[in-house]
Amino acid sequence: MQDNNRRPIAVRSSKWAKRIAAALADSTITPNQISCISVLFALAGSAALLVWPGRLGMLLCAASILLRLLCNLFDGMVAVEGGRGTVTGPLYNELPDRLADSLFLVALGYAVGMPWLGWLCALLAALTAYIRTLGGALGQEQDFRGPMAKPHRMWLMGIALVVAAVAMPWQQQILIGTGAIIAIGSALTCITRTRAIAARLHVQRT
């Protein structure tokens, strides 16, 4: 995992993140294992949302999203700052993310009785990542711009779940609106990334 292909995350430079990453780097756990653990959190969170569709399930799912994002933070830190990277690191950096995204987003669609919305969000989320990695395959730095990149999608869904758990009478409307925002924002992200890649290709040609 190279620096120019890493998602810019401000919290990576915080003291608490560096301490935890250092402790993980000194342990036997590998960056690839941390990436895979993120999928387990996604499985647990999506299952909680579907099995307990009320307040408990939403809060458990929100907590699982946070834990998944922490895994996404520390796998890279252990690999790069901790010097524990492997040749398969880029593979494990991408595939678990796509699985975790889909699990959370599809579960959101089923939770509100609109499976098609969850599958649409998952498809568009995967497409944003595909376009980003396509730019990398074309020799460009990977483009992590939004407006609905992975952290934006997950933070939005996590916050919406907490708000919906508190405002139970409007639970359905809040979560449907969240799914719609994720879908529209992801589609816009696909457009912005594609246009940026095309613009750089034109510059390279000239």
C-alpha positions in Angstrom: 0.0 0.0 0.0 1.7 3.2 -1.2 1.1 6.6 0.3 -0.4 8.0 -2.9 -2.9 5.2 -2.9 -4.0 5.8 0.7 -7.2 7.4 1.6 -6.4 10.7 3.5 -7.7 10.3 7.0 -7.0 13.1 9.5 -7.4 10.9 12.6 -4.4 8.8 11.4 -2.1 11.4 12.9 -3.8 11.5 16.3 -1.9 10.2 19.3 -4.6 7.6 20.3 -4.6 6.1 16.9 -0.8 5.9 16.7 -0.7 4.2 20.2 -3.3 1.6 19.2 -1.7 1.0 15.8 1.7 0.6 17.5 0.3 -2.0 19.9 -1.4 -3.9 17.1 1.9 -3.8 15.1 3.7 -5.4 18.1 1.1 -8.1 18.4 0.7 -11.3 16.3 -2.3 -9.9 14.4 -1.7 -9.0 10.7 -3.1 -6.1 8.7 -4.9 -8.6 6.4 -6.6 -10.2 9.5 -7.7 -6.7 10.7 -9.2 -6.1 7.2 -11.1 -9.4 7.4 -12.3 -8.7 10.9 -14.1 -5.6 9.5 -16.3 -8.0 7.5 -17.2 -9.9 10.7 -18.3 -6.6 12.2 -20.4 -5.9 9.1 -22.0 -9.3 9.3 -22.8 -8.7 13.0 -24.2 -5.2 12.4 -26.3 -6.1 9.4 -27.7 -9.2 11.2 -28.5 -7.1 14.2 -30.4 -4.6 12.1 -32.5 -7.3 10.5 -33.1 -9.5 13.5 -33.8 -6.7 16.0 -35.3 -4.0 13.7 -36.1 -1.7 16.7 -33.8 0.5 18.8 -31.4 -2.2 19.9 -30.7 -3.4 16.4 -30.1 0.1 15.1 -27.7 0.9 17.9 -25.8 -2.4 17.5 -25.5 -1.8 13.7 -24.3 1.8 14.3 -21.6 0.4 16.7 -20.6 -2.2 14.2 -20.1 0.5 11.5 -17.8 2.4 13.9 -15.8 -0.8 14.6 -15.6 -1.5 10.9 -14.2 2.0 10.2 -11.7 1.5 13.0 -10.5 -1.7 11.3 -10.2 0.2 8.0 -8.0 2.8 9.9 -5.8 0.4 11.7 -5.1 -2.2 8.9 -3.4 0.5 6.9 -1.6 2.0 9.9 -0.2 -1.4 10.9 0.8 -2.2 7.3 2.5 1.1 6.5 3.5 2.9 9.8 4.0 -0.5 11.5 6.0 -1.9 8.6 3.9 -5.1 8.5 2.7 -4.7 4.9 2.6 -7.8 2.6 2.3 -8.3 -1.2 -1.3 -9.3 -0.7 -2.1 -6.2 1.3 -3.7 -4.3 -1.6 -6.0 -7.2 -2.2 -7.1 -7.5 1.4 -7.4 -3.7 1.5 -10.1 -3.7 -1.2 -12.2 -7.0 -1.1 -13.2 -6.8 2.6 -14.3 -3.2 2.1 -16.6 -4.2 -0.8 -18.2 -7.0 1.2 -18.7 -4.8 4.3 -20.2 -2.0 2.3 -22.7 -4.4 0.6 -23.7 -6.1 3.9 -24.5 -2.8 5.6 -26.3 -1.2 2.7 -28.3 -4.2 1.6 -29.4 -4.7 5.2 -30.5 -1.1 5.3 -32.7 -1.6 2.3 -34.3 -4.7 3.8 -34.8 -3.0 7.1 -37.0 -0.3 5.6 -38.9 -2.8 3.4 -37.2 -1.5 0.2 -34.6 -4.2 -0.8 -34.1 -2.6 -4.2 -32.8 0.6 -2.5 -30.2 -1.3 -0.5 -29.0 -3.2 -3.5 -28.8 0.0 -5.5 -26.7 1.6 -2.8 -24.4 -1.4 -2.7 -24.1 -1.4 -6.5 -23.2 2.3 -6.6 -20.9 2.0 -3.7 -19.0 -0.8 -5.5 -18.9 1.3 -8.7 -17.3 4.2 -6.9 -14.5 1.9 -5.7 -14.2 0.4 -9.2 -13.8 3.8 -10.8 -11.2 4.8 -8.2 -9.1 1.6 -8.8 -9.6 2.0 -12.6 -7.9 5.3 -12.3 -5.0 3.6 -10.5 -4.8 0.9 -13.2 -4.5 3.7 -15.8 -1.4 5.0 -14.0 -3.1 7.8 -12.0 -3.1 8.3 -8.2 -6.3 6.8 -6.8 -9.0 9.4 -6.4 -10.8 9.3 -3.1 -13.1 12.4 -3.7 -16.8 12.4 -2.8 -19.4 13.6 -2.3 -20.2 10.0 -1.0 -17.0 8.1 -0.6 -16.8 5.1 1.7 -16.3 7.1 5.0 -19.1 9.5 4.1 -21.5 6.6 3.4 -20.7 4.8 6.6 -20.7 7.8 8.8 -24.0 9.0 7.4 -25.6 5.6 7.9 -24.2 5.2 11.4 -25.4 8.7 12.5 -28.8 8.1 10.8 -29.2 4.8 12.8 -28.5 6.5 16.1 -30.9 9.4 15.2 -33.6 6.9 14.1 -33.2 4.9 17.3 -33.9 8.1 19.3 -36.7 9.3 17.0 -38.5 6.0 16.7 -41.8 7.4 15.2 -39.8 8.7 12.2 -37.5 5.7 12.0 -38.7 4.6 8.5 -38.5 8.1 7.0 -35.0 8.7 8.4 -33.6 5.5 7.1 -35.3 5.7 3.7 -34.0 9.2 3.3 -30.5 8.1 4.3 -30.6 5.3 1.7 -31.7 7.8 -1.0 -28.9 10.2 -0.1 -26.3 7.5 -0.2 -27.6 6.3 -3.6 -27.7 9.8 -5.1 -24.4 10.8 -3.5 -22.7 7.6 -4.7 -24.0 8.2 -8.3 -22.6 11.8 -8.2 -19.3 10.4 -6.8 -19.1 8.0 -9.8 -19.6 11.0 -12.1 -17.0 13.3 -10.4 -14.3 10.6 -10.3 -14.9 9.6 -13.9 -14.7 13.2 -15.1 -11.5 13.7 -13.1 -9.9 10.6 -14.6 -10.9 11.7 -18.1 -9.5 15.2 -17.5 -6.1 13.8 -16.4 -6.0 11.4 -19.4 -6.5 14.4 -21.7 -3.7 16.3 -19.9 -1.4 13.3 -20.3 -2.2 13.1 -24.0 -1.3 16.7 -24.6 
